[in-house]
Amino acid sequence: MTAAWKAAGLTYNRYLAIAARTVRQSLKDGPRLAAERRGLMDLRFAKWENGKQGDPQSLAQANKDALAAQANQK
């Protein structure tokens, strides 16, 4: 039996991000605001090609762009 997230075409990390966002949105105002602050990411990554580092990019922005691209494909 295949996991529902895998059958939907999601990666496990994307599934966890969606689940976490859903739980944060379901909380009352006080705990929700605190949880949303914890959910913010300030991670950066860079792709390496031919031994040279590319421009550092925000992981949060890259995730948003990937989600938007995936939504446009459907």
ZINOR-V295525 format. One record per backbone hydrogen bond with DSSP energy under -0.5 kcal/mol. CO is the residue of the C=O (numbers start at 1). NH is the residue of the N-H. If there is no record, write none. Layout:
CO|NH, CO|NH
This chain:
3|7, 4|8, 5|10, 6|9, 11|15, 12|16, 13|17, 14|18, 15|19, 16|20, 17|21, 18|22, 19|23, 20|24, 21|25, 22|26, 23|26, 23|27, 24|27, 28|32, 29|33, 30|34, 31|35, 32|36, 33|37, 34|38, 35|39, 36|40, 37|40, 43|59, 45|57, 47|54, 49|52, 52|49, 57|45, 58|62, 59|63, 60|64, 61|65, 62|66, 63|67, 64|68, 65|69, 66|70, 67|71, 68|72, 69|73, 70|74
